[in-house]
Amino acid sequence: MRARVLFLTDRASHREELRLAQSALSELAIAFSQSISMREQMLPEDCNPDDLSQLMLDNDAILFCGSQANLGRVAGLAQAYAASAQVNHHVQGLGLSRLKTDRAPALRLVWPLEDSPEALTRAATLACAQAKASGSNVAYLTGNHDKGWWEALSRAAMYAALPAPQPLTLDGALWNLLNTDKPAPLLMANPMDAALLRHLLAYLGGSELIHYQCLHTEKMEIQAVVPQGPGNKLPFFSLLYAVAQALRNTLHMTREGDCLDTATSNVLASGWRTAEFGQVDKVIPDAEALDLVNQQVRLAGELYERLG
């Protein structure tokens, strides 16, 4: 069965970067004998919830690549109940950290996108499911919502067989992240605190150019990449990591997603960087970086075919 992937964008100028991501996906499909169709579409100015709902019905996976403002718009149109991100989970050993120790505090984040009890319950269930899958506990940032959040997370944690959720202040959460080596619990926070933590930790870890987010809807998980830097360009490596996540979580192609994820990390670990990283020693064009990733994907496909 052919998997259908839509690259949804808000700027025609992003199409060149999207073609590179599609090329990587095509190479992966060939290497592992998968059938994947891809297309691009501009986000219409007059797009309404019914239009986006139809796009989700017509496609098996959607990657949104555009501004933060339009990402919020897509979240509303798709009736997303929560968003999530993994900050600094790919940076260990890549030499990206801005900290002298090269240690980058890593964090999994979930934040509800609506104030309704139903959305909060779904966000809490998502947070506990992700915590269970990653082998971590769950915590939440305290505020004027304490009672509702505690109740929703406690119920979800009970069903997921997790310890009771840990309440944390923003100050306490930051102190733990920056001063202890213990793995951080998955953290549920309001959108403003989640954005602050994402931006701060990504800057410290040097991971803003490999970062992506996920929107969670009833129908599917939508991966999202936001332009970075003065050129308003989509980060090349962010796109590849987002595609890998879509393969794993949305298309249920875990093997292929892990392969692309590993190939991308290997290129970064070898010291290669694209132009958006600035003046560093081993800067290469995006197309050359894509070739390096594709070489590893082809090799992995050959090994899989031989060894089964």
PABADO-522620 format. One record per residue (C-alpha): residue in three letters; residue number from 0; x, y, z. Coordinates in steps of 0.1 Angstrom, whole numbers, plus 2048, in hexadecimal, padded with zeros to 3 digits. Layout:
<rs>
+------+-----+------+-------+-----+
: rest :  nr : east : north :  up :
+------+-----+------+-------+-----+
:  ala : NUM :    X :     Y :   Z :
...
+------+-----+------+-------+-----+
</rs>
This chain:
<rs>
+------+-----+------+-------+-----+
: rest :  nr : east : north :  up :
+------+-----+------+-------+-----+
:  met :   0 :  800 :   800 : 800 :
:  arg :   1 :  80E :   822 : 7F6 :
:  ala :   2 :  813 :   83B : 813 :
:  arg :   3 :  809 :   85F : 80B :
:  val :   4 :  81E :   87B : 819 :
:  leu :   5 :  815 :   8A0 : 816 :
:  phe :   6 :  82E :   8BC : 81B :
:  leu :   7 :  819 :   8DA : 824 :
:  thr :   8 :  82A :   8FC : 824 :
:  asp :   9 :  821 :   921 : 825 :
:  arg :  10 :  83D :   92E : 80E :
:  ala :  11 :  846 :   924 : 7EB :
:  ser :  12 :  86A :   92C : 7F3 :
:  his :  13 :  86B :   90D : 80A :
:  arg :  14 :  865 :   8F5 : 7ED :
:  glu :  15 :  88A :   8F1 : 7E6 :
:  glu :  16 :  891 :   8E5 : 809 :
:  leu :  17 :  872 :   8CF : 808 :
:  arg :  18 :  87F :   8BE : 7E8 :
:  leu :  19 :  89E :   8B3 : 7FC :
:  ala :  20 :  889 :   8A3 : 817 :
:  gln :  21 :  874 :   892 : 7FC :
:  ser :  22 :  894 :   885 : 7EC :
:  ala :  23 :  89F :   876 : 80D :
:  leu :  24 :  87D :   866 : 811 :
:  ser :  25 :  87E :   858 : 7EE :
:  glu :  26 :  8A1 :   849 : 7F3 :
:  leu :  27 :  894 :   839 : 813 :
:  ala :  28 :  876 :   82A : 801 :
:  ile :  29 :  88C :   81B : 7E7 :
:  ala :  30 :  8A5 :   80D : 800 :
:  phe :  31 :  88A :   7FC : 814 :
:  ser :  32 :  872 :   7F3 : 7F7 :
:  gln :  33 :  856 :   80A : 804 :
:  ser :  34 :  83C :   81C : 7EF :
:  ile :  35 :  839 :   841 : 7F9 :
:  ser :  36 :  829 :   85D : 7E5 :
:  met :  37 :  832 :   881 : 7ED :
:  arg :  38 :  823 :   8A2 : 7E4 :
:  glu :  39 :  826 :   8C6 : 7EE :
:  gln :  40 :  80A :   8DF : 7F4 :
:  met :  41 :  808 :   903 : 7FF :
:  leu :  42 :  7F3 :   90B : 81D :
:  pro :  43 :  7D5 :   91E : 80F :
:  glu :  44 :  7CE :   941 : 81D :
:  asp :  45 :  7AA :   938 : 821 :
:  cys :  46 :  7B0 :   914 : 82F :
:  asn :  47 :  794 :   909 : 847 :
:  pro :  48 :  791 :   8EB : 85E :
:  asp :  49 :  77F :   8D7 : 844 :
:  asp :  50 :  79B :   8DC : 82B :
:  leu :  51 :  7B5 :   8D0 : 843 :
:  ser :  52 :  7A0 :   8B3 : 84E :
:  gln :  53 :  79E :   8A8 : 82A :
:  leu :  54 :  7C3 :   8AB : 826 :
:  met :  55 :  7C7 :   894 : 844 :
:  leu :  56 :  7AF :   87B : 835 :
:  asp :  57 :  7C1 :   87C : 813 :
:  asn :  58 :  7E4 :   878 : 821 :
:  asp :  59 :  7F4 :   85F : 839 :
:  ala :  60 :  80D :   878 : 847 :
:  ile :  61 :  810 :   89E : 846 :
:  leu :  62 :  82F :   8B3 : 84C :
:  phe :  63 :  829 :   8D8 : 851 :
:  cys :  64 :  847 :   8EE : 848 :
:  gly :  65 :  841 :   913 : 84F :
:  ser :  66 :  83F :   92F : 868 :
:  gln :  67 :  837 :   92C : 88C :
:  ala :  68 :  818 :   942 : 887 :
:  asn :  69 :  80B :   92B : 86B :
:  leu :  70 :  814 :   90C : 880 :
:  gly :  71 :  7FC :   91A : 89A :
:  arg :  72 :  7E2 :   91F : 87F :
:  val :  73 :  7E7 :   8FB : 873 :
:  ala :  74 :  7E3 :   8EF : 897 :
:  gly :  75 :  7C2 :   901 : 89A :
:  leu :  76 :  7B5 :   8F5 : 878 :
:  ala :  77 :  7BF :   8D1 : 880 :
:  gln :  78 :  7AF :   8D4 : 8A2 :
:  ala :  79 :  7CF :   8C8 : 8B2 :
:  tyr :  80 :  7CB :   8C2 : 8D7 :
:  ala :  81 :  7F0 :   8C2 : 8E0 :
:  ala :  82 :  813 :   8C6 : 8D2 :
:  ser :  83 :  834 :   8B5 : 8DC :
:  ala :  84 :  859 :   8B8 : 8D6 :
:  gln :  85 :  879 :   8A7 : 8DF :
:  val :  86 :  894 :   8C0 : 8E7 :
:  asn :  87 :  8B9 :   8B6 : 8E4 :
:  his :  88 :  8B2 :   891 : 8E1 :
:  his :  89 :  8C8 :   88F : 8C2 :
:  val :  90 :  8E5 :   8A5 : 8CC :
:  gln :  91 :  8FB :   88E : 8E1 :
:  gly :  92 :  91C :   889 : 8D0 :
:  leu :  93 :  914 :   8A1 : 8B4 :
:  gly :  94 :  929 :   8BE : 8C0 :
:  leu :  95 :  90C :   8D7 : 8BF :
:  ser :  96 :  909 :   8E0 : 8E3 :
:  arg :  97 :  912 :   904 : 8ED :
:  leu :  98 :  91B :   8F8 : 910 :
:  lys :  99 :  93F :   8F3 : 918 :
:  thr : 100 :  938 :   8CF : 925 :
:  asp : 101 :  927 :   8C6 : 904 :
:  arg : 102 :  90B :   8BA : 91A :
:  ala : 103 :  8E9 :   8C4 : 90D :
:  pro : 104 :  8CB :   8C1 : 924 :
:  ala : 105 :  8B1 :   8AC : 912 :
:  leu : 106 :  88B :   8AF : 918 :
:  arg : 107 :  86B :   8A0 : 90A :
:  leu : 108 :  84F :   8B9 : 90B :
:  val : 109 :  829 :   8B8 : 906 :
:  trp : 110 :  813 :   8D6 : 907 :
:  pro : 111 :  7ED :   8D7 : 903 :
:  leu : 112 :  7E0 :   8EF : 8E8 :
:  glu : 113 :  7BD :   8F4 : 8F6 :
:  asp : 114 :  7B0 :   8FD : 919 :
:  ser : 115 :  793 :   8E4 : 918 :
:  pro : 116 :  792 :   8C6 : 931 :
:  glu : 117 :  790 :   8AF : 913 :
:  ala : 118 :  7B0 :   8BD : 903 :
:  leu : 119 :  7C2 :   8BC : 925 :
:  thr : 120 :  7B8 :   897 : 92A :
:  arg : 121 :  7C5 :   88F : 907 :
:  ala : 122 :  7E5 :   8A2 : 90C :
:  ala : 123 :  7EB :   890 : 92E :
:  thr : 124 :  7E4 :   86E : 91D :
:  leu : 125 :  7FD :   877 : 902 :
:  ala : 126 :  817 :   882 : 91B :
:  cys : 127 :  814 :   862 : 92F :
:  ala : 128 :  815 :   84C : 910 :
:  gln : 129 :  835 :   85D : 904 :
:  ala : 130 :  844 :   85B : 927 :
:  lys : 131 :  83C :   836 : 928 :
:  ala : 132 :  84B :   830 : 906 :
:  ser : 133 :  86B :   842 : 90F :
:  gly : 134 :  86F :   832 : 931 :
:  ser : 135 :  86B :   853 : 944 :
:  asn : 136 :  854 :   861 : 95E :
:  val : 137 :  83D :   87F : 958 :
:  ala : 138 :  83D :   8A1 : 968 :
:  tyr : 139 :  82A :   8C2 : 963 :
:  leu : 140 :  831 :   8E7 : 969 :
:  thr : 141 :  81C :   8F5 : 984 :
:  gly : 142 :  807 :   915 : 980 :
:  asn : 143 :  7E3 :   920 : 984 :
:  his : 144 :  7D7 :   900 : 973 :
:  asp : 145 :  7E5 :   8E8 : 98D :
:  lys : 146 :  7C6 :   8D5 : 997 :
:  gly : 147 :  7BA :   8CD : 974 :
:  trp : 148 :  7DC :   8C3 : 968 :
:  trp : 149 :  7E3 :   8AE : 986 :
:  glu : 150 :  7C3 :   89B : 983 :
:  ala : 151 :  7C7 :   895 : 95D :
:  leu : 152 :  7EB :   88A : 960 :
:  ser : 153 :  7E4 :   874 : 97F :
:  arg : 154 :  7C9 :   861 : 96C :
:  ala : 155 :  7DE :   85D : 94D :
:  ala : 156 :  7FD :   852 : 962 :
:  met : 157 :  7E8 :   838 : 974 :
:  tyr : 158 :  7DC :   829 : 953 :
:  ala : 159 :  7FF :   829 : 946 :
:  ala : 160 :  80D :   819 : 965 :
:  leu : 161 :  824 :   837 : 96C :
:  pro : 162 :  82C :   847 : 98D :
:  ala : 163 :  817 :   865 : 998 :
:  pro : 164 :  820 :   885 : 983 :
:  gln : 165 :  83A :   89C : 993 :
:  pro : 166 :  830 :   8C1 : 997 :
:  leu : 167 :  84D :   8D8 : 98E :
:  thr : 168 :  852 :   8FE : 98D :
:  leu : 169 :  862 :   90C : 96E :
:  asp : 170 :  880 :   916 : 983 :
:  gly : 171 :  883 :   8F3 : 992 :
:  ala : 172 :  880 :   8E2 : 970 :
:  leu : 173 :  89B :   8F8 : 961 :
:  trp : 174 :  8B2 :   8F2 : 97F :
:  asn : 175 :  8AE :   8CC : 97C :
:  leu : 176 :  8B5 :   8CE : 956 :
:  leu : 177 :  8D4 :   8E3 : 95A :
:  asn : 178 :  8E3 :   8D5 : 97A :
:  thr : 179 :  8DC :   8B0 : 97B :
:  asp : 180 :  8E6 :   893 : 965 :
:  lys : 181 :  8C6 :   880 : 96C :
:  pro : 182 :  8AF :   87A : 94E :
:  ala : 183 :  893 :   894 : 94F :
:  pro : 184 :  86F :   888 : 952 :
:  leu : 185 :  858 :   890 : 935 :
:  leu : 186 :  84A :   8B2 : 93C :
:  met : 187 :  827 :   8BF : 935 :
:  ala : 188 :  825 :   8E5 : 935 :
:  asn : 189 :  80F :   901 : 928 :
:  pro : 190 :  818 :   90E : 905 :
:  met : 191 :  82B :   92D : 911 :
:  asp : 192 :  841 :   91A : 92A :
:  ala : 193 :  847 :   8FE : 910 :
:  ala : 194 :  852 :   917 : 8F6 :
:  leu : 195 :  86A :   927 : 90F :
:  leu : 196 :  879 :   905 : 918 :
:  arg : 197 :  87C :   8FB : 8F4 :
:  his : 198 :  88E :   91A : 8E9 :
:  leu : 199 :  8A5 :   91C : 907 :
:  leu : 200 :  8AF :   8F7 : 907 :
:  ala : 201 :  8B3 :   8F6 : 8E1 :
:  tyr : 202 :  8CA :   914 : 8E2 :
:  leu : 203 :  8DF :   905 : 8FE :
:  gly : 204 :  8E1 :   8E3 : 8EB :
:  gly : 205 :  8E7 :   8F3 : 8C9 :
:  ser : 206 :  8C9 :   8DF : 8BC :
:  glu : 207 :  8B3 :   8FB : 8AE :
:  leu : 208 :  8BE :   8F0 : 88A :
:  ile : 209 :  8B3 :   8CC : 890 :
:  his : 210 :  893 :   8D3 : 8A3 :
:  tyr : 211 :  86F :   8CB : 899 :
:  gln : 212 :  84D :   8C9 : 8AA :
:  cys : 213 :  82F :   8B2 : 8A8 :
:  leu : 214 :  80A :   8BB : 8A8 :
:  his : 215 :  7F3 :   8A1 : 8B5 :
:  thr : 216 :  7D0 :   89E : 8A7 :
:  glu : 217 :  7B5 :   883 : 8A8 :
:  lys : 218 :  7BE :   878 : 885 :
:  met : 219 :  7E4 :   879 : 884 :
:  glu : 220 :  804 :   888 : 891 :
:  ile : 221 :  811 :   8A5 : 87C :
:  gln : 222 :  836 :   8AD : 87C :
:  ala : 223 :  840 :   8D1 : 879 :
:  val : 224 :  860 :   8E4 : 870 :
:  val : 225 :  863 :   909 : 875 :
:  pro : 226 :  87D :   91E : 861 :
:  gln : 227 :  89C :   92A : 875 :
:  gly : 228 :  8B5 :   945 : 870 :
:  pro : 229 :  8B6 :   966 : 85D :
:  gly : 230 :  8B0 :   955 : 83B :
:  asn : 231 :  88F :   946 : 847 :
:  lys : 232 :  89A :   924 : 83A :
:  leu : 233 :  88D :   902 : 845 :
:  pro : 234 :  8AA :   8F1 : 857 :
:  phe : 235 :  8B5 :   8D3 : 842 :
:  phe : 236 :  8BC :   8BB : 85F :
:  ser : 237 :  89B :   8C5 : 871 :
:  leu : 238 :  889 :   8BA : 852 :
:  leu : 239 :  89A :   898 : 851 :
:  tyr : 240 :  893 :   892 : 876 :
:  ala : 241 :  86F :   89C : 872 :
:  val : 242 :  86B :   884 : 854 :
:  ala : 243 :  87A :   868 : 869 :
:  gln : 244 :  861 :   86F : 885 :
:  ala : 245 :  844 :   86F : 86B :
:  leu : 246 :  850 :   84D : 85F :
:  arg : 247 :  851 :   83F : 882 :
:  asn : 248 :  833 :   84E : 892 :
:  thr : 249 :  81A :   855 : 876 :
:  leu : 250 :  823 :   83C : 85B :
:  his : 251 :  82E :   821 : 873 :
:  met : 252 :  84E :   81A : 860 :
:  thr : 253 :  864 :   818 : 87E :
:  arg : 254 :  881 :   807 : 86C :
:  glu : 255 :  882 :   822 : 851 :
:  gly : 256 :  87E :   83E : 86A :
:  asp : 257 :  89A :   831 : 880 :
:  cys : 258 :  8B0 :   82D : 861 :
:  leu : 259 :  8AB :   851 : 856 :
:  asp : 260 :  8AF :   85E : 87A :
:  thr : 261 :  8D0 :   84B : 87E :
:  ala : 262 :  8DE :   856 : 85C :
:  thr : 263 :  8D6 :   87A : 863 :
:  ser : 264 :  8E7 :   878 : 885 :
:  asn : 265 :  906 :   867 : 876 :
:  val : 266 :  90B :   883 : 85D :
:  leu : 267 :  909 :   89D : 879 :
:  ala : 268 :  920 :   888 : 890 :
:  ser : 269 :  93A :   888 : 874 :
:  gly : 270 :  93B :   8AE : 877 :
:  trp : 271 :  929 :   8B7 : 857 :
:  arg : 272 :  913 :   8D6 : 858 :
:  thr : 273 :  8FD :   8E9 : 840 :
:  ala : 274 :  8FF :   90E : 83A :
:  glu : 275 :  8E5 :   918 : 855 :
:  phe : 276 :  8FE :   90D : 870 :
:  gly : 277 :  914 :   92B : 867 :
:  gln : 278 :  93A :   92C : 865 :
:  val : 279 :  945 :   90A : 86F :
:  asp : 280 :  961 :   8F3 : 861 :
:  lys : 281 :  94E :   8DA : 84D :
:  val : 282 :  932 :   8ED : 83B :
:  ile : 283 :  923 :   8DC : 81D :
:  pro : 284 :  905 :   8E3 : 806 :
:  asp : 285 :  8E3 :   8D4 : 810 :
:  ala : 286 :  8E5 :   8BE : 7F1 :
:  glu : 287 :  907 :   8B0 : 7FB :
:  ala : 288 :  8FA :   8A9 : 81F :
:  leu : 289 :  8DC :   897 : 80F :
:  asp : 290 :  8F4 :   881 : 7FB :
:  leu : 291 :  906 :   877 : 81B :
:  val : 292 :  8E5 :   86E : 82C :
:  asn : 293 :  8D9 :   85B : 80D :
:  gln : 294 :  8FA :   847 : 80B :
:  gln : 295 :  8F4 :   83A : 82E :
:  val : 296 :  8CF :   832 : 827 :
:  arg : 297 :  8D9 :   81E : 808 :
:  leu : 298 :  8F3 :   80B : 81C :
:  ala : 299 :  8D9 :   803 : 837 :
:  gly : 300 :  8C1 :   7F7 : 81D :
:  glu : 301 :  8DA :   7E0 : 80D :
:  leu : 302 :  8E3 :   7D2 : 82F :
:  tyr : 303 :  8BF :   7CC : 837 :
:  glu : 304 :  8B9 :   7BB : 816 :
:  arg : 305 :  8D7 :   7A4 : 81C :
:  leu : 306 :  8D1 :   79C : 841 :
:  gly : 307 :  8AB :   79F : 841 :
+------+-----+------+-------+-----+
</rs>
